[in-house]
Amino acid sequence: MINLKQFLGLLGFLFVAAWIGFNFGYAVLCLVGAGVFYAVGAVLQGELDLADIQSRVQRSPGAAR
C-alpha cells in the first residue's frame, strides 16, 4: 500500500515532468519536485517539525550543540 509521502512524491514527480514537457535536460527538476512533495508529506504526517529545523538554522555558530 502506498503511503501519503510516497503518493505526494509521485505526484510531484509527475507534475514537474508534465510541466517540463519531457525535456531530458530538466529531468533533475523532476527529482526536486518529488523531494518537495515528499517533504510536504512528512510535514503533514508530523514527521518533520519545521519549528525545530528553523531553531537549529538560526542558532549562532558558537552556541553549544
All heavy atoms as TSV, in Angstrom:
chain	resi	resn	atom	element	x	y	z
A	1	MET	N	N	0.841	-1.184	0.000
A	1	MET	CA	C	0.000	0.000	0.000
A	1	MET	C	C	0.879	1.238	0.000
A	1	MET	O	O	1.865	1.297	0.716
A	1	MET	CB	C	-0.902	-0.052	1.239
A	1	MET	CG	C	-1.953	1.002	1.275
A	1	MET	SD	S	-3.177	0.620	0.022
A	1	MET	CE	C	-4.276	1.942	0.232
A	2	ILE	N	N	0.516	2.216	-0.767
A	2	ILE	CA	C	1.279	3.458	-0.878
A	2	ILE	C	C	0.851	4.411	0.238
A	2	ILE	O	O	-0.333	4.558	0.525
A	2	ILE	CB	C	1.090	4.081	-2.269
A	2	ILE	CG1	C	2.047	5.229	-2.489
A	2	ILE	CG2	C	-0.317	4.529	-2.494
A	2	ILE	CD1	C	2.117	5.692	-3.926
A	3	ASN	N	N	1.840	5.029	0.906
A	3	ASN	CA	C	1.506	5.962	1.973
A	3	ASN	C	C	1.437	7.394	1.423
A	3	ASN	O	O	1.712	7.636	0.247
A	3	ASN	CB	C	2.466	5.843	3.161
A	3	ASN	CG	C	3.874	6.262	2.826
A	3	ASN	OD1	O	4.113	7.060	1.936
A	3	ASN	ND2	N	4.832	5.712	3.557
A	4	LEU	N	N	1.113	8.348	2.272
A	4	LEU	CA	C	0.903	9.733	1.853
A	4	LEU	C	C	2.168	10.352	1.265
A	4	LEU	O	O	2.118	11.005	0.218
A	4	LEU	CB	C	0.401	10.563	3.036
A	4	LEU	CG	C	0.186	12.053	2.751
A	4	LEU	CD1	C	-0.894	12.246	1.703
A	4	LEU	CD2	C	-0.174	12.781	4.033
A	5	LYS	N	N	3.313	10.133	1.904
A	5	LYS	CA	C	4.556	10.725	1.407
A	5	LYS	C	C	4.932	10.163	0.043
A	5	LYS	O	O	5.366	10.904	-0.836
A	5	LYS	CB	C	5.688	10.507	2.401
A	5	LYS	CG	C	5.531	11.300	3.674
A	5	LYS	CD	C	6.761	11.232	4.548
A	5	LYS	CE	C	7.110	9.818	4.893
A	5	LYS	NZ	N	8.225	9.679	5.819
A	6	GLN	N	N	4.772	8.869	-0.139
A	6	GLN	CA	C	5.090	8.267	-1.423
A	6	GLN	C	C	4.153	8.787	-2.506
A	6	GLN	O	O	4.577	9.069	-3.629
A	6	GLN	CB	C	5.009	6.747	-1.332
A	6	GLN	CG	C	6.090	6.143	-0.483
A	6	GLN	CD	C	5.853	4.666	-0.218
A	6	GLN	OE1	O	4.737	4.176	-0.323
A	6	GLN	NE2	N	6.913	3.963	0.143
A	7	PHE	N	N	2.874	8.911	-2.184
A	7	PHE	CA	C	1.906	9.431	-3.138
A	7	PHE	C	C	2.236	10.862	-3.530
A	7	PHE	O	O	2.221	11.219	-4.706
A	7	PHE	CB	C	0.486	9.351	-2.557
A	7	PHE	CG	C	-0.551	9.980	-3.443
A	7	PHE	CD1	C	-0.953	9.348	-4.606
A	7	PHE	CD2	C	-1.104	11.201	-3.114
A	7	PHE	CE1	C	-1.900	9.934	-5.434
A	7	PHE	CE2	C	-2.052	11.800	-3.922
A	7	PHE	CZ	C	-2.452	11.158	-5.090
A	8	LEU	N	N	2.570	11.713	-2.543
A	8	LEU	CA	C	2.894	13.100	-2.843
A	8	LEU	C	C	4.210	13.209	-3.606
A	8	LEU	O	O	4.359	14.071	-4.471
A	8	LEU	CB	C	2.935	13.926	-1.558
A	8	LEU	CG	C	1.578	14.167	-0.911
A	8	LEU	CD1	C	1.744	14.871	0.429
A	8	LEU	CD2	C	0.672	14.965	-1.816
A	9	GLY	N	N	5.157	12.342	-3.311
A	9	GLY	CA	C	6.401	12.320	-4.067
A	9	GLY	C	C	6.158	11.961	-5.526
A	9	GLY	O	O	6.700	12.584	-6.441
A	10	LEU	N	N	5.325	10.969	-5.753
A	10	LEU	CA	C	4.965	10.576	-7.111
A	10	LEU	C	C	4.203	11.696	-7.809
A	10	LEU	O	O	4.455	12.001	-8.984
A	10	LEU	CB	C	4.124	9.297	-7.081
A	10	LEU	CG	C	3.622	8.784	-8.428
A	10	LEU	CD1	C	4.798	8.421	-9.332
A	10	LEU	CD2	C	2.703	7.592	-8.221
A	11	LEU	N	N	3.289	12.325	-7.100
A	11	LEU	CA	C	2.519	13.429	-7.660
A	11	LEU	C	C	3.436	14.591	-8.047
A	11	LEU	O	O	3.293	15.174	-9.121
A	11	LEU	CB	C	1.464	13.891	-6.658
A	11	LEU	CG	C	0.522	14.984	-7.132
A	11	LEU	CD1	C	-0.330	14.492	-8.285
A	11	LEU	CD2	C	-0.354	15.438	-5.976
A	12	GLY	N	N	4.398	14.918	-7.193
A	12	GLY	CA	C	5.344	15.984	-7.506
A	12	GLY	C	C	6.191	15.652	-8.716
A	12	GLY	O	O	6.423	16.495	-9.583
A	13	PHE	N	N	6.650	14.423	-8.784
A	13	PHE	CA	C	7.442	13.993	-9.932
A	13	PHE	C	C	6.637	14.104	-11.225
A	13	PHE	O	O	7.106	14.653	-12.220
A	13	PHE	CB	C	7.911	12.552	-9.720
A	13	PHE	CG	C	8.738	12.027	-10.858
A	13	PHE	CD1	C	10.094	12.309	-10.918
A	13	PHE	CD2	C	8.166	11.261	-11.844
A	13	PHE	CE1	C	10.861	11.833	-11.963
A	13	PHE	CE2	C	8.923	10.780	-12.890
A	13	PHE	CZ	C	10.278	11.068	-12.956
A	14	LEU	N	N	5.417	13.609	-11.214
A	14	LEU	CA	C	4.594	13.655	-12.414
A	14	LEU	C	C	4.217	15.080	-12.804
A	14	LEU	O	O	4.166	15.415	-13.986
A	14	LEU	CB	C	3.340	12.804	-12.211
A	14	LEU	CG	C	3.590	11.307	-12.056
A	14	LEU	CD1	C	2.292	10.580	-11.728
A	14	LEU	CD2	C	4.230	10.736	-13.299
A	15	PHE	N	N	3.958	15.924	-11.802
A	15	PHE	CA	C	3.607	17.313	-12.080
A	15	PHE	C	C	4.751	18.035	-12.779
A	15	PHE	O	O	4.558	18.694	-13.799
A	15	PHE	CB	C	3.239	18.030	-10.781
A	15	PHE	CG	C	3.026	19.502	-10.944
A	15	PHE	CD1	C	1.853	19.985	-11.486
A	15	PHE	CD2	C	4.000	20.401	-10.557
A	15	PHE	CE1	C	1.652	21.334	-11.652
A	15	PHE	CE2	C	3.807	21.758	-10.712
A	15	PHE	CZ	C	2.632	22.223	-11.269
A	16	VAL	N	N	5.945	17.900	-12.234
A	16	VAL	CA	C	7.094	18.581	-12.828
A	16	VAL	C	C	7.423	17.978	-14.191
A	16	VAL	O	O	7.763	18.703	-15.131
A	16	VAL	CB	C	8.302	18.548	-11.876
A	16	VAL	CG1	C	9.537	19.136	-12.529
A	16	VAL	CG2	C	7.976	19.302	-10.589
A	17	ALA	N	N	7.290	16.668	-14.339
A	17	ALA	CA	C	7.564	16.027	-15.626
A	17	ALA	C	C	6.600	16.525	-16.702
A	17	ALA	O	O	7.009	16.806	-17.832
A	17	ALA	CB	C	7.460	14.508	-15.484
A	18	ALA	N	N	5.346	16.656	-16.363
A	18	ALA	CA	C	4.370	17.155	-17.331
A	18	ALA	C	C	4.605	18.629	-17.634
A	18	ALA	O	O	4.462	19.073	-18.773
A	18	ALA	CB	C	2.963	16.946	-16.792
A	19	TRP	N	N	4.988	19.393	-16.619
A	19	TRP	CA	C	5.223	20.821	-16.791
A	19	TRP	C	C	6.408	21.064	-17.731
A	19	TRP	O	O	6.406	21.942	-18.566
A	19	TRP	CB	C	5.457	21.442	-15.431
A	19	TRP	CG	C	5.625	22.918	-15.398
A	19	TRP	CD1	C	5.149	23.822	-16.294
A	19	TRP	CD2	C	6.313	23.662	-14.410
A	19	TRP	NE1	N	5.493	25.086	-15.921
A	19	TRP	CE2	C	6.211	25.024	-14.756
A	19	TRP	CE3	C	6.998	23.315	-13.261
A	19	TRP	CZ2	C	6.770	26.027	-13.993
A	19	TRP	CZ3	C	7.549	24.325	-12.495
A	19	TRP	CH2	C	7.435	25.664	-12.868
A	20	ILE	N	N	7.413	20.273	-17.619
A	20	ILE	CA	C	8.603	20.420	-18.446
A	20	ILE	C	C	8.350	19.943	-19.876
A	20	ILE	O	O	8.984	20.419	-20.806
A	20	ILE	CB	C	9.773	19.651	-17.808
A	20	ILE	CG1	C	10.196	20.339	-16.528
A	20	ILE	CG2	C	10.940	19.539	-18.748
A	20	ILE	CD1	C	11.170	19.549	-15.707
A	21	GLY	N	N	7.469	19.049	-20.045
A	21	GLY	CA	C	7.185	18.537	-21.383
A	21	GLY	C	C	8.172	17.477	-21.821
A	21	GLY	O	O	8.494	17.384	-23.004
A	22	PHE	N	N	8.652	16.695	-20.871
A	22	PHE	CA	C	9.530	15.559	-21.122
A	22	PHE	C	C	10.867	15.960	-21.744
A	22	PHE	O	O	11.456	15.223	-22.510
A	22	PHE	CB	C	8.829	14.505	-21.975
A	22	PHE	CG	C	7.546	14.033	-21.373
A	22	PHE	CD1	C	6.339	14.455	-21.883
A	22	PHE	CD2	C	7.550	13.197	-20.275
A	22	PHE	CE1	C	5.148	14.041	-21.321
A	22	PHE	CE2	C	6.373	12.772	-19.700
A	22	PHE	CZ	C	5.170	13.201	-20.225
A	23	ASN	N	N	11.379	17.135	-21.400
A	23	ASN	CA	C	12.699	17.564	-21.842
A	23	ASN	C	C	13.741	16.908	-20.932
A	23	ASN	O	O	13.768	17.147	-19.730
A	23	ASN	CB	C	12.801	19.083	-21.765
A	23	ASN	CG	C	14.089	19.613	-22.335
A	23	ASN	OD1	O	15.031	18.870	-22.555
A	23	ASN	ND2	N	14.131	20.907	-22.567
A	24	PHE	N	N	14.609	16.086	-21.497
A	24	PHE	CA	C	15.577	15.313	-20.705
A	24	PHE	C	C	16.524	16.218	-19.924
A	24	PHE	O	O	16.962	15.861	-18.829
A	24	PHE	CB	C	16.366	14.372	-21.612
A	24	PHE	CG	C	17.326	13.498	-20.865
A	24	PHE	CD1	C	16.866	12.421	-20.124
A	24	PHE	CD2	C	18.684	13.756	-20.889
A	24	PHE	CE1	C	17.744	11.610	-19.427
A	24	PHE	CE2	C	19.575	12.955	-20.201
A	24	PHE	CZ	C	19.095	11.878	-19.471
A	25	GLY	N	N	16.856	17.393	-20.441
A	25	GLY	CA	C	17.778	18.300	-19.779
A	25	GLY	C	C	17.291	18.767	-18.423
A	25	GLY	O	O	18.069	19.149	-17.563
A	26	TYR	N	N	15.977	18.748	-18.195
A	26	TYR	CA	C	15.403	19.192	-16.924
A	26	TYR	C	C	14.909	18.026	-16.064
A	26	TYR	O	O	14.077	18.211	-15.177
A	26	TYR	CB	C	14.252	20.156	-17.180
A	26	TYR	CG	C	14.695	21.430	-17.839
A	26	TYR	CD1	C	14.399	21.684	-19.163
A	26	TYR	CD2	C	15.429	22.373	-17.130
A	26	TYR	CE1	C	14.810	22.855	-19.768
A	26	TYR	CE2	C	15.842	23.541	-17.723
A	26	TYR	CZ	C	15.532	23.785	-19.053
A	26	TYR	OH	O	15.941	24.938	-19.644
A	27	ALA	N	N	15.404	16.853	-16.297
A	27	ALA	CA	C	14.969	15.675	-15.533
A	27	ALA	C	C	15.284	15.815	-14.046
A	27	ALA	O	O	14.557	15.305	-13.201
A	27	ALA	CB	C	15.615	14.420	-16.089
A	28	VAL	N	N	16.349	16.530	-13.719
A	28	VAL	CA	C	16.710	16.729	-12.317
A	28	VAL	C	C	15.615	17.519	-11.602
A	28	VAL	O	O	15.346	17.294	-10.416
A	28	VAL	CB	C	18.070	17.443	-12.209
A	28	VAL	CG1	C	18.396	17.821	-10.783
A	28	VAL	CG2	C	19.160	16.558	-12.796
A	29	LEU	N	N	14.977	18.428	-12.314
A	29	LEU	CA	C	13.885	19.190	-11.719
A	29	LEU	C	C	12.742	18.279	-11.276
A	29	LEU	O	O	12.062	18.563	-10.285
A	29	LEU	CB	C	13.375	20.240	-12.705
A	29	LEU	CG	C	12.412	21.280	-12.174
A	29	LEU	CD1	C	12.991	22.032	-10.983
A	29	LEU	CD2	C	12.040	22.249	-13.267
A	30	CYS	N	N	12.545	17.172	-11.950
A	30	CYS	CA	C	11.536	16.191	-11.530
A	30	CYS	C	C	11.886	15.623	-10.157
A	30	CYS	O	O	11.013	15.438	-9.311
A	30	CYS	CB	C	11.430	15.061	-12.544
A	30	CYS	SG	S	10.764	15.554	-14.122
A	31	LEU	N	N	13.152	15.360	-9.942
A	31	LEU	CA	C	13.578	14.837	-8.646
A	31	LEU	C	C	13.407	15.880	-7.550
A	31	LEU	O	O	13.017	15.552	-6.429
A	31	LEU	CB	C	15.034	14.380	-8.720
A	31	LEU	CG	C	15.314	13.228	-9.683
A	31	LEU	CD1	C	16.810	12.943	-9.746
A	31	LEU	CD2	C	14.546	11.993	-9.275
A	32	VAL	N	N	13.685	17.141	-7.864
A	32	VAL	CA	C	13.496	18.214	-6.886
A	32	VAL	C	C	12.018	18.343	-6.538
A	32	VAL	O	O	11.645	18.465	-5.366
A	32	VAL	CB	C	14.051	19.550	-7.424
A	32	VAL	CG1	C	13.665	20.712	-6.535
A	32	VAL	CG2	C	15.554	19.467	-7.591
A	33	GLY	N	N	11.162	18.284	-7.554
A	33	GLY	CA	C	9.717	18.349	-7.309
A	33	GLY	C	C	9.237	17.204	-6.437
A	33	GLY	O	O	8.433	17.386	-5.522
A	34	ALA	N	N	9.742	16.006	-6.707
A	34	ALA	CA	C	9.362	14.853	-5.896
A	34	ALA	C	C	9.842	15.023	-4.458
A	34	ALA	O	O	9.115	14.695	-3.515
A	34	ALA	CB	C	9.937	13.577	-6.504
A	35	GLY	N	N	11.043	15.565	-4.295
A	35	GLY	CA	C	11.565	15.799	-2.943
A	35	GLY	C	C	10.746	16.814	-2.172
A	35	GLY	O	O	10.488	16.654	-0.971
A	36	VAL	N	N	10.312	17.869	-2.857
A	36	VAL	CA	C	9.484	18.886	-2.208
A	36	VAL	C	C	8.156	18.292	-1.775
A	36	VAL	O	O	7.712	18.496	-0.636
A	36	VAL	CB	C	9.265	20.089	-3.152
A	36	VAL	CG1	C	8.181	21.012	-2.635
A	36	VAL	CG2	C	10.562	20.847	-3.349
A	37	PHE	N	N	7.526	17.544	-2.644
A	37	PHE	CA	C	6.243	16.933	-2.286
A	37	PHE	C	C	6.423	15.878	-1.189
A	37	PHE	O	O	5.560	15.716	-0.335
A	37	PHE	CB	C	5.571	16.327	-3.523
A	37	PHE	CG	C	4.792	17.335	-4.320
A	37	PHE	CD1	C	5.434	18.222	-5.154
A	37	PHE	CD2	C	3.411	17.389	-4.221
A	37	PHE	CE1	C	4.727	19.152	-5.892
A	37	PHE	CE2	C	2.686	18.318	-4.948
A	37	PHE	CZ	C	3.350	19.207	-5.787
A	38	TYR	N	N	7.542	15.167	-1.185
A	38	TYR	CA	C	7.835	14.207	-0.120
A	38	TYR	C	C	7.974	14.930	1.218
A	38	TYR	O	O	7.465	14.473	2.240
A	38	TYR	CB	C	9.110	13.431	-0.457
A	38	TYR	CG	C	9.430	12.336	0.526
A	38	TYR	CD1	C	8.901	11.065	0.359
A	38	TYR	CD2	C	10.255	12.563	1.621
A	38	TYR	CE1	C	9.190	10.043	1.247
A	38	TYR	CE2	C	10.543	11.557	2.524
A	38	TYR	CZ	C	10.018	10.307	2.328
A	38	TYR	OH	O	10.305	9.318	3.220
A	39	ALA	N	N	8.653	16.088	1.203
A	39	ALA	CA	C	8.813	16.878	2.425
A	39	ALA	C	C	7.467	17.384	2.919
A	39	ALA	O	O	7.213	17.408	4.127
A	39	ALA	CB	C	9.767	18.042	2.176
A	40	VAL	N	N	6.592	17.789	2.009
A	40	VAL	CA	C	5.242	18.224	2.401
A	40	VAL	C	C	4.508	17.077	3.089
A	40	VAL	O	O	3.843	17.261	4.106
A	40	VAL	CB	C	4.456	18.737	1.181
A	40	VAL	CG1	C	2.984	18.919	1.507
A	40	VAL	CG2	C	5.042	20.052	0.685
A	41	GLY	N	N	4.647	15.876	2.543
A	41	GLY	CA	C	4.025	14.715	3.164
A	41	GLY	C	C	4.574	14.453	4.554
A	41	GLY	O	O	3.823	14.101	5.472
A	42	ALA	N	N	5.887	14.637	4.727
A	42	ALA	CA	C	6.499	14.436	6.046
A	42	ALA	C	C	5.976	15.465	7.038
A	42	ALA	O	O	5.714	15.144	8.202
A	42	ALA	CB	C	8.018	14.524	5.943
A	43	VAL	N	N	5.794	16.703	6.605
A	43	VAL	CA	C	5.241	17.738	7.480
A	43	VAL	C	C	3.799	17.409	7.844
A	43	VAL	O	O	3.394	17.514	9.008
A	43	VAL	CB	C	5.330	19.131	6.810
A	43	VAL	CG1	C	4.542	20.168	7.592
A	43	VAL	CG2	C	6.785	19.563	6.687
A	44	LEU	N	N	3.010	17.001	6.865
A	44	LEU	CA	C	1.599	16.687	7.113
A	44	LEU	C	C	1.429	15.499	8.060
A	44	LEU	O	O	0.468	15.448	8.823
A	44	LEU	CB	C	0.868	16.406	5.799
A	44	LEU	CG	C	0.692	17.613	4.872
A	44	LEU	CD1	C	0.040	17.178	3.566
A	44	LEU	CD2	C	-0.126	18.702	5.541
A	45	GLN	N	N	2.360	14.552	8.023
A	45	GLN	CA	C	2.285	13.397	8.910
A	45	GLN	C	C	2.965	13.656	10.252
A	45	GLN	O	O	2.976	12.784	11.106
A	45	GLN	CB	C	2.915	12.174	8.246
A	45	GLN	CG	C	2.072	11.612	7.128
A	45	GLN	CD	C	2.652	10.335	6.558
A	45	GLN	OE1	O	3.843	10.065	6.666
A	45	GLN	NE2	N	1.799	9.541	5.940
A	46	GLY	N	N	3.534	14.828	10.436
A	46	GLY	CA	C	4.161	15.175	11.702
A	46	GLY	C	C	5.547	14.600	11.904
A	46	GLY	O	O	6.077	14.614	13.007
A	47	GLU	N	N	6.163	14.088	10.850
A	47	GLU	CA	C	7.499	13.508	10.958
A	47	GLU	C	C	8.592	14.562	10.822
A	47	GLU	O	O	9.741	14.299	11.157
A	47	GLU	CB	C	7.696	12.440	9.882
A	47	GLU	CG	C	6.784	11.248	10.055
A	47	GLU	CD	C	6.936	10.253	8.931
A	47	GLU	OE1	O	7.775	10.456	8.045
A	47	GLU	OE2	O	6.190	9.267	8.928
A	48	LEU	N	N	8.239	15.742	10.330
A	48	LEU	CA	C	9.196	16.815	10.118
A	48	LEU	C	C	8.666	18.055	10.813
A	48	LEU	O	O	7.584	18.533	10.495
A	48	LEU	CB	C	9.372	17.067	8.614
A	48	LEU	CG	C	10.416	18.069	8.175
A	48	LEU	CD1	C	11.801	17.626	8.627
A	48	LEU	CD2	C	10.396	18.213	6.671
A	49	ASP	N	N	9.411	18.551	11.791
A	49	ASP	CA	C	8.993	19.714	12.568
A	49	ASP	C	C	9.730	20.944	12.059
A	49	ASP	O	O	10.933	21.101	12.285
A	49	ASP	CB	C	9.290	19.485	14.051
A	49	ASP	CG	C	8.763	20.594	14.927
A	49	ASP	OD1	O	7.995	21.443	14.440
A	49	ASP	OD2	O	9.117	20.607	16.121
A	50	LEU	N	N	9.019	21.817	11.343
A	50	LEU	CA	C	9.644	22.986	10.755
A	50	LEU	C	C	10.157	23.967	11.801
A	50	LEU	O	O	11.173	24.627	11.596
A	50	LEU	CB	C	8.658	23.681	9.810
A	50	LEU	CG	C	8.242	22.868	8.583
A	50	LEU	CD1	C	7.256	23.649	7.731
A	50	LEU	CD2	C	9.439	22.458	7.761
A	51	ALA	N	N	9.473	24.073	12.941
A	51	ALA	CA	C	9.924	24.974	14.005
A	51	ALA	C	C	11.265	24.506	14.564
A	51	ALA	O	O	12.145	25.321	14.850
A	51	ALA	CB	C	8.879	25.048	15.112
A	52	ASP	N	N	11.441	23.207	14.706
A	52	ASP	CA	C	12.703	22.657	15.197
A	52	ASP	C	C	13.830	22.920	14.201
A	52	ASP	O	O	14.939	23.309	14.586
A	52	ASP	CB	C	12.559	21.161	15.450
A	52	ASP	CG	C	13.805	20.537	16.037
A	52	ASP	OD1	O	14.428	21.178	16.916
A	52	ASP	OD2	O	14.162	19.423	15.620
A	53	ILE	N	N	13.553	22.740	12.934
A	53	ILE	CA	C	14.561	22.995	11.902
A	53	ILE	C	C	14.933	24.471	11.874
A	53	ILE	O	O	16.106	24.835	11.787
A	53	ILE	CB	C	14.054	22.528	10.526
A	53	ILE	CG1	C	13.937	21.006	10.507
A	53	ILE	CG2	C	14.975	23.006	9.407
A	53	ILE	CD1	C	13.283	20.447	9.285
A	54	GLN	N	N	13.942	25.343	11.979
A	54	GLN	CA	C	14.196	26.779	11.963
A	54	GLN	C	C	15.054	27.196	13.158
A	54	GLN	O	O	15.972	27.998	13.027
A	54	GLN	CB	C	12.889	27.552	11.957
A	54	GLN	CG	C	13.074	29.046	11.851
A	54	GLN	CD	C	11.754	29.781	11.807
A	54	GLN	OE1	O	10.696	29.192	12.042
A	54	GLN	NE2	N	11.797	31.055	11.506
A	55	SER	N	N	14.774	26.648	14.338
A	55	SER	CA	C	15.564	26.997	15.520
A	55	SER	C	C	17.006	26.517	15.385
A	55	SER	O	O	17.930	27.179	15.843
A	55	SER	CB	C	14.927	26.435	16.782
A	55	SER	OG	O	15.008	25.023	16.794
A	56	ARG	N	N	17.218	25.382	14.745
A	56	ARG	CA	C	18.582	24.887	14.527
A	56	ARG	C	C	19.335	25.743	13.530
A	56	ARG	O	O	20.536	25.969	13.675
A	56	ARG	CB	C	18.549	23.435	14.033
A	56	ARG	CG	C	18.122	22.465	15.085
A	56	ARG	CD	C	18.119	21.065	14.549
A	56	ARG	NE	N	17.560	20.149	15.527
A	56	ARG	CZ	C	17.826	18.867	15.540
A	56	ARG	NH1	N	18.627	18.347	14.646
A	56	ARG	NH2	N	17.274	18.090	16.444
A	57	VAL	N	N	18.649	26.210	12.495
A	57	VAL	CA	C	19.296	27.038	11.477
A	57	VAL	C	C	19.647	28.407	12.035
A	57	VAL	O	O	20.704	28.964	11.736
A	57	VAL	CB	C	18.376	27.170	10.241
A	57	VAL	CG1	C	18.887	28.220	9.285
A	57	VAL	CG2	C	18.242	25.825	9.532
A	58	GLN	N	N	18.787	28.965	12.877
A	58	GLN	CA	C	19.005	30.300	13.412
A	58	GLN	C	C	19.971	30.314	14.588
A	58	GLN	O	O	20.372	31.393	15.019
A	58	GLN	CB	C	17.676	30.928	13.834
A	58	GLN	CG	C	16.789	31.254	12.664
A	58	GLN	CD	C	15.464	31.862	13.100
A	58	GLN	OE1	O	15.103	31.790	14.270
A	58	GLN	NE2	N	14.755	32.412	12.152
A	59	ARG	N	N	20.344	29.180	15.105
A	59	ARG	CA	C	21.273	29.098	16.229
A	59	ARG	C	C	22.624	29.670	15.807
A	59	ARG	O	O	23.097	29.421	14.710
A	59	ARG	CB	C	21.435	27.639	16.651
A	59	ARG	CG	C	22.070	27.479	18.016
A	59	ARG	CD	C	22.213	26.032	18.384
A	59	ARG	NE	N	20.911	25.379	18.503
A	59	ARG	CZ	C	20.756	24.073	18.517
A	59	ARG	NH1	N	21.783	23.260	18.393
A	59	ARG	NH2	N	19.563	23.559	18.657
A	60	SER	N	N	23.254	30.426	16.673
A	60	SER	CA	C	24.535	31.028	16.326
A	60	SER	C	C	25.611	29.947	16.203
A	60	SER	O	O	25.551	28.927	16.883
A	60	SER	CB	C	24.933	32.060	17.383
A	60	SER	OG	O	25.148	31.429	18.617
A	61	PRO	N	N	26.633	30.177	15.363
A	61	PRO	CA	C	27.653	29.153	15.152
A	61	PRO	C	C	28.454	28.807	16.413
A	61	PRO	O	O	28.934	27.701	16.552
A	61	PRO	CB	C	28.582	29.756	14.111
A	61	PRO	CG	C	27.859	30.908	13.521
A	61	PRO	CD	C	26.816	31.327	14.506
A	62	GLY	N	N	28.572	29.746	17.362
A	62	GLY	CA	C	29.353	29.487	18.560
A	62	GLY	C	C	28.559	28.838	19.681
A	62	GLY	O	O	29.105	28.514	20.727
A	63	ALA	N	N	27.249	28.604	19.470
A	63	ALA	CA	C	26.410	28.030	20.521
A	63	ALA	C	C	26.724	26.550	20.717
A	63	ALA	O	O	27.087	25.849	19.788
A	63	ALA	CB	C	24.940	28.207	20.172
A	64	ALA	N	N	26.586	26.096	21.957
A	64	ALA	CA	C	26.807	24.678	22.252
A	64	ALA	C	C	25.705	23.844	21.628
A	64	ALA	O	O	24.551	24.224	21.596
A	64	ALA	CB	C	26.822	24.478	23.765
A	65	ARG	N	N	26.084	22.666	21.139
A	65	ARG	CA	C	25.095	21.797	20.490
A	65	ARG	C	C	24.755	20.625	21.352
A	65	ARG	O	O	25.394	20.086	22.079
A	65	ARG	CB	C	25.644	21.302	19.160
A	65	ARG	CG	C	25.772	22.463	18.219
A	65	ARG	CD	C	26.254	21.989	16.881
A	65	ARG	NE	N	26.355	23.179	16.044
A	65	ARG	CZ	C	26.451	23.151	14.760
A	65	ARG	NH1	N	26.464	22.028	14.122
A	65	ARG	NH2	N	26.550	24.243	14.072
